Amino acid sequence: MSTAAQFRRPTPLHSVSVAGAVVRGDGRVLVIRRADNGRWELPGGVLEIDEAPEAGARREVLEETGIDVEVQQLTGVYKNMARGIIALVFRCTPVGGSERTSAESAAVSWMAPDELASAMTEAYAVRLLDALGDDTPHVRIHDGRRLITPG
């Protein structure tokens, strides 16, 4: 066995998800109460193998909320270090549809930005707050609930 082969590590597996930070004209943002764990989060899910990230965000928002969106821009990349999930979050504008729940969403709501911190865990609230901020995409890591400061 060659020296290079001895030191090869298996390729780590990651899941890629996409989410839409949907912002209405009045500044309220679209959120769902997940059916599986009861937590408030932005609508999103796993990116399909043959799907562009923007198309995936549009599909996930529509499937989970009934709201059709136009994707504006990438606002952040977030990695759940405990589960190996990388989430791409896009700021979106609603362009049609009407709110409805789905198999994945027990409730759909438009929240004011000041309601987010108390309704969501830190790791998910920051995604929406980042999307409402400047136009610079953020890169953050978390443990599923709280942000982790790189050390």
MARBA-3410 file (N, C-alpha, C, O; in Angstrom, 1 decimal):
151
0.8,-1.2,0.0,0.0,0.0,0.0,0.9,1.2,0.0,1.9,1.3,0.8 ~ 0.6,2.2,-0.8,1.4,3.4,-0.9,1.2,4.3,0.3,0.2,4.1,1.1 ~ 2.1,5.1,0.6,2.0,6.0,1.8,0.8,6.9,1.7,0.1,7.1,2.7 ~ 0.5,7.4,0.5,-0.6,8.3,0.3,-1.9,7.5,0.6,-2.8,8.1,1.2 ~ -2.0,6.3,0.2,-3.2,5.5,0.5,-3.4,5.2,2.0,-4.5,5.1,2.4
-2.3,5.1,2.7,-2.4,4.8,4.1,-3.0,6.0,4.9,-3.7,5.8,5.9 ~ -2.8,7.2,4.4,-3.3,8.4,5.1,-4.6,8.9,4.6,-5.0,10.0,5.1 ~ -5.2,8.3,3.6,-6.4,8.8,3.1,-7.5,8.6,4.1,-7.6,7.5,4.7 ~ -8.4,9.5,4.2,-9.5,9.4,5.1,-10.7,9.3,4.2,-10.8,9.8,3.1 ~ -11.8,8.6,4.8,-13.0,8.6,4.0,-13.6,10.0,3.8,-13.4,10.8,4.7
-14.2,10.2,2.6,-14.8,11.5,2.4,-15.9,11.7,3.3,-16.8,10.9,3.4 ~ -15.9,12.8,4.1,-17.0,13.1,5.0,-18.3,13.4,4.2,-18.3,14.0,3.1 ~ -19.4,12.9,4.7,-20.7,13.1,4.1,-21.4,14.3,4.7,-21.5,14.4,6.0 ~ -21.9,15.2,3.9,-22.7,16.3,4.4,-24.0,16.3,3.6,-24.1,15.9,2.5 ~ -25.0,16.9,4.3,-26.3,17.1,3.7,-26.4,18.6,3.4,-26.0,19.4,4.2
-26.9,19.0,2.2,-27.1,20.4,1.9,-28.6,20.7,1.9,-29.4,20.0,1.3 ~ -29.0,21.7,2.7,-30.3,22.1,2.7,-30.4,23.6,2.3,-29.4,24.3,2.2 ~ -31.6,24.0,1.9,-31.8,25.4,1.4,-33.0,25.9,2.2,-33.9,25.1,2.6 ~ -33.1,27.2,2.4,-34.2,27.8,3.1,-34.4,29.2,2.5,-33.5,29.9,2.0 ~ -35.6,29.6,2.7,-36.0,31.0,2.2,-36.3,31.9,3.4,-37.2,31.6,4.2
-35.6,33.0,3.5,-36.0,34.1,4.4,-36.9,35.0,3.6,-36.4,36.0,3.0 ~ -38.2,34.8,3.7,-39.2,35.5,2.9,-39.6,36.7,3.7,-40.1,36.7,4.8 ~ -39.4,37.9,3.1,-39.6,39.2,3.7,-40.7,39.9,3.0,-40.6,40.2,1.8 ~ -41.8,40.2,3.7,-42.9,41.0,3.1,-42.5,42.5,3.1,-41.6,42.9,3.7 ~ -43.3,43.3,2.3,-43.1,44.7,2.2,-43.2,45.4,3.6,-42.5,46.4,3.8
-44.0,44.9,4.5,-44.1,45.5,5.9,-43.0,45.0,6.8,-43.0,45.4,8.0 ~ -42.0,44.2,6.3,-40.8,43.8,7.1,-41.0,42.5,7.9,-40.1,42.0,8.5 ~ -42.3,42.0,7.9,-42.5,40.7,8.6,-41.9,39.6,7.7,-41.8,39.6,6.5 ~ -41.5,38.5,8.4,-40.8,37.4,7.8,-41.7,36.1,8.0,-42.3,35.9,9.0 ~ -41.6,35.2,7.0,-42.4,34.0,6.9,-41.7,32.9,7.7,-40.5,32.6,7.5
-42.4,32.3,8.7,-41.8,31.2,9.5,-42.9,30.1,9.6,-44.1,30.3,9.4 ~ -42.3,28.9,9.9,-43.2,27.7,10.1,-42.9,27.2,11.4,-41.8,27.3,12.0 ~ -44.0,26.5,12.0,-43.8,25.7,13.2,-43.7,24.3,12.6,-44.6,23.7,12.1 ~ -42.5,23.7,12.8,-42.2,22.4,12.2,-43.2,21.3,12.8,-43.4,21.3,14.0 ~ -43.7,20.4,12.0,-44.6,19.4,12.4,-43.8,18.3,13.2,-44.4,17.7,14.1
-42.6,18.1,12.9,-41.8,17.0,13.6,-41.3,17.4,15.0,-41.2,16.5,15.9 ~ -40.9,18.7,15.2,-40.4,19.0,16.5,-41.0,20.2,17.2,-40.7,20.6,18.3 ~ -42.0,20.8,16.5,-42.7,21.9,17.1,-42.0,23.3,17.2,-42.5,24.2,17.8 ~ -40.8,23.3,16.6,-40.0,24.6,16.7,-40.3,25.5,15.5,-40.6,25.0,14.4 ~ -40.2,26.8,15.8,-40.4,27.8,14.7,-39.1,27.9,14.0,-38.0,28.1,14.6
-39.1,27.8,12.6,-37.9,28.0,11.8,-38.4,28.6,10.5,-39.6,28.7,10.2 ~ -37.4,29.0,9.6,-37.8,29.4,8.3,-38.0,28.2,7.4,-37.5,27.1,7.7 ~ -38.9,28.3,6.4,-39.2,27.2,5.6,-38.0,26.7,4.7,-37.2,27.6,4.2 ~ -37.8,25.4,4.7,-36.7,24.9,3.9,-36.5,23.4,4.0,-37.3,22.8,4.7 ~ -35.6,22.9,3.3,-35.3,21.4,3.4,-34.2,21.0,2.5,-33.4,21.8,2.0
-34.1,19.7,2.3,-32.9,19.1,1.6,-33.0,19.5,0.1,-34.0,19.4,-0.5 ~ -31.8,19.9,-0.4,-31.7,20.2,-1.8,-31.6,18.9,-2.6,-30.9,18.0,-2.2 ~ -32.4,18.8,-3.6,-32.4,17.6,-4.5,-31.1,17.6,-5.3,-30.5,18.6,-5.6 ~ -30.6,16.4,-5.6,-29.4,16.2,-6.4,-29.4,17.0,-7.7,-28.3,17.6,-8.0 ~ -30.5,17.0,-8.4,-30.5,17.6,-9.7,-31.1,19.0,-9.7,-31.6,19.5,-10.7
-31.0,19.7,-8.5,-31.7,21.0,-8.4,-30.7,22.1,-8.1,-29.8,21.9,-7.3 ~ -30.9,23.3,-8.7,-30.1,24.4,-8.4,-30.6,25.0,-7.0,-31.7,24.8,-6.7 ~ -29.6,25.5,-6.2,-30.0,26.0,-4.9,-31.2,27.0,-4.9,-32.1,26.8,-4.0 ~ -31.2,27.9,-5.8,-32.3,28.9,-5.8,-33.7,28.2,-6.1,-34.7,28.6,-5.4 ~ -33.7,27.3,-7.0,-34.9,26.5,-7.3,-35.3,25.7,-6.1,-36.5,25.6,-5.9
-34.4,25.1,-5.4,-34.7,24.4,-4.2,-35.3,25.2,-3.1,-36.3,24.8,-2.5 ~ -34.8,26.4,-2.9,-35.4,27.3,-1.9,-36.8,27.7,-2.3,-37.7,27.7,-1.4 ~ -37.0,28.0,-3.6,-38.4,28.3,-4.0,-39.3,27.2,-3.8,-40.5,27.4,-3.4 ~ -38.9,26.0,-4.2,-39.7,24.8,-4.0,-40.1,24.5,-2.6,-41.2,24.2,-2.3 ~ -39.1,24.5,-1.7,-39.3,24.3,-0.3,-40.3,25.2,0.3,-41.2,24.9,1.1
-40.1,26.5,0.0,-41.0,27.5,0.6,-42.5,27.3,0.1,-43.4,27.3,1.0 ~ -42.6,27.0,-1.1,-44.0,26.8,-1.7,-44.6,25.5,-1.1,-45.7,25.5,-0.7 ~ -43.8,24.4,-1.0,-44.3,23.2,-0.4,-44.8,23.3,1.0,-45.8,22.8,1.4 ~ -44.0,24.0,1.8,-44.2,24.1,3.3,-45.2,25.2,3.7,-45.8,25.1,4.7 ~ -45.4,26.2,2.8,-46.2,27.4,3.2,-47.3,27.8,2.3,-48.2,28.5,2.7
-47.2,27.3,1.0,-48.2,27.8,0.0,-47.9,29.1,-0.6,-48.6,29.7,-1.4 ~ -46.7,29.7,-0.2,-46.3,31.0,-0.7,-45.3,30.8,-1.8,-44.3,30.2,-1.6 ~ -45.5,31.5,-3.0,-44.6,31.4,-4.1,-43.7,32.6,-3.9,-44.1,33.7,-3.6 ~ -42.4,32.4,-4.2,-41.4,33.5,-3.9,-40.5,33.7,-5.1,-40.3,32.9,-6.0 ~ -39.9,34.9,-5.1,-38.8,35.2,-6.0,-37.6,35.3,-5.1,-37.5,36.0,-4.1
-36.5,34.5,-5.5,-35.3,34.5,-4.8,-34.4,35.7,-5.1,-34.2,36.0,-6.3 ~ -34.0,36.4,-4.1,-33.2,37.6,-4.3,-31.7,37.4,-4.3,-31.0,37.6,-5.2 ~ -31.2,36.8,-3.1,-29.8,36.6,-3.0,-29.5,35.7,-1.8,-30.3,35.6,-0.9 ~ -28.3,35.1,-1.9,-27.8,34.3,-0.8,-27.4,35.2,0.4,-26.7,36.2,0.2 ~ -27.9,34.9,1.6,-27.6,35.7,2.7,-26.8,35.0,3.8,-26.2,35.7,4.7
-26.6,33.7,3.7,-25.8,33.0,4.6,-25.6,31.6,4.3,-26.4,30.9,3.7 ~ -24.5,31.0,4.9,-24.2,29.6,4.9,-24.0,29.2,6.3,-23.2,29.8,7.0 ~ -24.7,28.2,6.7,-24.7,27.7,8.1,-24.5,26.3,8.2,-25.1,25.5,7.5 ~ -23.5,25.9,9.1,-23.2,24.4,9.2,-23.6,24.0,10.6,-23.1,24.5,11.6 ~ -24.4,22.9,10.7,-24.7,22.3,12.0,-23.6,21.3,12.2,-23.5,20.2,11.5
-22.7,21.6,13.1,-21.5,20.8,13.3,-21.9,19.4,13.9,-21.1,18.4,13.7 ~ -23.0,19.3,14.6,-23.4,18.0,15.2,-23.9,17.1,14.2,-23.8,15.8,14.3 ~ -24.6,17.6,13.2,-25.3,16.7,12.2,-24.7,16.7,10.8,-25.1,15.9,10.0 ~ -23.7,17.6,10.5,-23.1,17.7,9.2,-24.1,18.2,8.1,-24.0,17.8,7.0 ~ -24.9,19.1,8.5,-25.9,19.7,7.6,-25.4,21.1,7.3,-25.1,21.9,8.2
-25.3,21.4,6.0,-24.9,22.8,5.5,-26.2,23.4,4.9,-26.8,22.8,4.0 ~ -26.6,24.5,5.5,-27.8,25.2,5.0,-27.4,26.5,4.3,-26.6,27.3,4.7 ~ -28.0,26.6,3.1,-27.9,27.9,2.3,-29.2,28.6,2.4,-30.2,28.1,2.1 ~ -29.1,29.9,2.9,-30.3,30.7,3.1,-30.3,31.8,2.1,-29.3,32.5,1.9 ~ -31.5,32.0,1.5,-31.7,33.0,0.5,-32.8,34.0,0.9,-33.8,33.6,1.4
-32.5,35.3,0.8,-33.6,36.3,1.0,-34.5,36.2,-0.2,-34.1,36.2,-1.4 ~ -35.8,36.2,0.1,-36.9,36.0,-0.9,-37.9,37.1,-0.7,-38.1,37.6,0.4 ~ -38.7,37.3,-1.8,-39.8,38.2,-1.8,-41.1,37.4,-2.2,-41.0,36.6,-3.2 ~ -42.2,37.5,-1.4,-43.4,36.8,-1.8,-44.0,37.4,-3.1,-44.0,38.6,-3.2 ~ -44.4,36.5,-4.0,-45.0,37.0,-5.3,-46.4,36.4,-5.6,-47.0,36.7,-6.6
-46.8,35.5,-4.7,-48.1,34.9,-4.9,-48.4,33.8,-3.9,-47.6,33.5,-3.0 ~ -49.6,33.2,-4.0,-50.0,32.1,-3.1,-50.6,32.6,-1.9,-50.8,33.8,-1.7 ~ -51.0,31.7,-1.0,-51.6,32.0,0.2,-51.2,31.0,1.3,-50.9,29.9,1.0 ~ -51.1,31.5,2.5,-50.6,30.7,3.6,-51.4,29.4,3.8,-52.6,29.5,3.8 ~ -50.7,28.3,4.0,-51.4,27.0,4.3,-50.3,26.1,5.0,-49.1,26.3,4.7
-50.8,25.2,5.8,-49.8,24.3,6.4,-49.6,23.1,5.4,-50.3,23.0,4.4 ~ -48.7,22.2,5.8,-48.4,21.0,5.0,-48.0,19.9,6.0,-48.1,20.1,7.2 ~ -47.6,18.8,5.4,-47.2,17.6,6.3,-46.0,18.0,7.1,-45.7,17.4,8.2 ~ -45.2,19.0,6.7,-44.0,19.4,7.4,-44.2,20.6,8.3,-43.3,20.9,9.1 ~ -45.3,21.4,8.1,-45.5,22.6,8.8,-46.9,22.6,9.6,-47.9,22.5,8.9
-46.8,22.6,10.9,-48.0,22.6,11.7,-48.7,24.0,11.7,-49.9,24.1,12.0 ~ -47.9,25.0,11.5,-48.4,26.4,11.5,-47.5,27.2,10.6,-46.3,27.0,10.4 ~ -48.1,28.3,10.0,-47.4,29.2,9.1,-47.7,30.6,9.6,-48.9,30.9,9.9 ~ -46.7,31.4,9.8,-47.0,32.8,10.4,-46.0,33.8,9.8,-44.9,33.5,9.3 ~ -46.4,35.1,9.8,-45.6,36.2,9.5,-45.2,36.9,10.8,-46.0,37.4,11.4
-43.9,36.8,11.1,-43.4,37.4,12.4,-42.7,38.7,12.2,-42.0,38.9,11.2 ~ -42.8,39.6,13.1,-42.0,40.8,13.2,-40.6,40.4,13.6,-40.4,39.5,14.4 ~ -39.6,41.1,13.1,-38.2,40.8,13.4,-37.9,40.7,14.9,-37.1,39.9,15.4 ~ -38.6,41.6,15.7,-38.3,41.5,17.1,-38.9,40.3,17.9,-38.7,40.1,19.0 ~ -39.8,39.6,17.2,-40.4,38.4,17.8,-39.5,37.1,17.5,-39.7,36.1,18.2
-38.5,37.2,16.6,-37.8,36.0,16.2,-36.9,35.4,17.3,-36.9,34.2,17.5 ~ -36.2,36.3,18.1,-35.3,35.8,19.1,-36.0,35.0,20.2,-35.4,34.0,20.7 ~ -37.2,35.4,20.5,-37.9,34.6,21.6,-38.6,33.4,21.0,-38.9,32.5,21.8 ~ -39.0,33.4,19.8,-39.7,32.3,19.2,-38.8,31.2,18.7,-39.3,30.0,18.6 ~ -37.6,31.4,18.4,-36.7,30.4,17.8,-35.4,30.2,18.6,-35.1,31.1,19.4
-34.8,29.1,18.4,-33.5,28.9,18.9,-32.5,29.8,18.2,-32.7,30.3,17.1 ~ -31.4,30.2,18.9,-30.4,31.1,18.4,-29.9,30.7,17.0,-29.8,31.6,16.1 ~ -29.7,29.4,16.8,-29.1,29.0,15.5,-30.0,29.2,14.3,-29.5,29.3,13.2 ~ -31.3,29.3,14.6,-32.3,29.6,13.5,-32.7,31.0,13.4,-32.9,31.5,12.3 ~ -32.8,31.7,14.5,-33.2,33.1,14.5,-32.1,33.9,13.8,-32.4,34.9,13.1
-30.9,33.6,14.0,-29.8,34.3,13.4,-29.9,34.3,11.8,-29.4,35.3,11.2 ~ -30.4,33.2,11.3,-30.5,33.1,9.8,-31.4,34.2,9.3,-31.1,34.8,8.2 ~ -32.5,34.4,10.0,-33.5,35.5,9.5,-32.9,36.8,9.8,-33.0,37.8,9.0 ~ -32.3,37.0,10.9,-31.7,38.3,11.3,-30.6,38.7,10.3,-30.4,39.8,9.9 ~ -29.8,37.7,9.9,-28.7,37.9,8.9,-29.3,38.4,7.6,-28.8,39.3,6.9
-30.4,37.7,7.2,-31.1,38.0,5.9,-31.7,39.4,5.9,-31.8,40.0,4.9 ~ -32.0,39.9,7.1,-32.6,41.3,7.2,-31.5,42.4,7.3,-31.8,43.5,7.1 ~ -30.3,41.9,7.5,-29.2,42.9,7.6,-28.6,43.3,6.3,-29.3,43.5,5.3 ~ -27.3,43.5,6.3,-26.6,44.0,5.1,-26.6,42.9,4.0,-27.1,41.8,4.2 ~ -26.1,43.2,2.9,-26.1,42.3,1.7,-24.9,41.4,1.7,-24.7,40.7,0.7
-24.1,41.4,2.7,-22.9,40.5,2.8,-23.4,39.1,3.3,-23.9,39.0,4.4 ~ -23.1,38.0,2.6,-23.5,36.7,3.1,-22.7,36.4,4.3,-21.5,36.7,4.4 ~ -23.3,35.8,5.3,-22.6,35.4,6.6,-22.3,33.9,6.5,-23.0,33.1,5.9 ~ -21.3,33.5,7.2,-20.9,32.1,7.3,-20.8,31.8,8.8,-20.0,32.4,9.5 ~ -21.6,30.9,9.3,-21.7,30.6,10.7,-21.8,29.1,11.0,-22.2,28.4,10.1
-21.3,28.7,12.2,-21.4,27.3,12.6,-22.2,27.3,13.9,-22.2,28.2,14.7 ~ -22.9,26.1,14.1,-23.7,26.0,15.3,-23.8,24.5,15.7,-23.4,23.6,14.9 ~ -24.4,24.3,16.8,-24.6,22.9,17.3,-26.0,22.4,17.2,-26.3,21.3,17.8 ~ -26.8,23.1,16.5,-28.2,22.8,16.4,-29.1,23.7,17.2,-30.3,23.8,16.9 ~ -28.6,24.3,18.2,-29.3,25.3,19.0,-28.6,26.6,19.1,-29.2,27.7,19.0
-27.3,26.6,19.4,-26.5,27.8,19.7,-25.4,27.9,18.7,-24.8,27.0,18.2 ~ -25.0,29.2,18.4,-23.9,29.5,17.6,-22.6,29.0,18.3,-22.5,29.1,19.5 ~ -21.6,28.7,17.5,-20.3,28.3,18.0,-19.3,29.3,17.5,-19.3,29.6,16.3 ~ -18.5,29.9,18.4,-17.5,30.8,18.0,-16.3,30.0,17.5,-15.7,29.2,18.3 ~ -15.8,30.2,16.3,-14.6,29.4,15.8,-13.4,29.7,16.7,-13.2,30.9,17.1
-12.7,28.7,17.1,-11.6,28.9,18.0,-10.4,28.3,17.5,-9.4,28.3,18.1
END
